[in-house]
Amino acid sequence: MEPLVVFLLVVIIGIAVGLLFHTVGRGGWLTRQIAGGRAGLTAALVGIAGAFLGFHIFALAGVIAPLLVLLGAVLGALVVVWAWRSIKL
């Protein structure tokens, strides 16, 4: 696949996973009031970071099939967004 297409797919995967997780894993009313309106944007950016991590980990592991590398992007985004939401400082 073309590098630009792969880049755009990884970005779209990250945004989709981040926003989906933000919508499904939404906190209570008070949490939304404190976090403000930018929580969705933050979740999308964290999802993009996770998608790039997963994509590159699968690529470095020697996975050749483009579909499996994109699956790695989905798994990476899920793991990073889940970890980001789970860690309480």
Buried (B, 14 or more C-beta within 10 A) or exposed (E): EEEEEBEEBBBEBBBBBBBBBBEEEBEEEEEEEEEEEEBBEBBBBBBBBBBBBBBBBBBEEEBEEEEEBBBBBBBBBBBBBBEBBEEEE
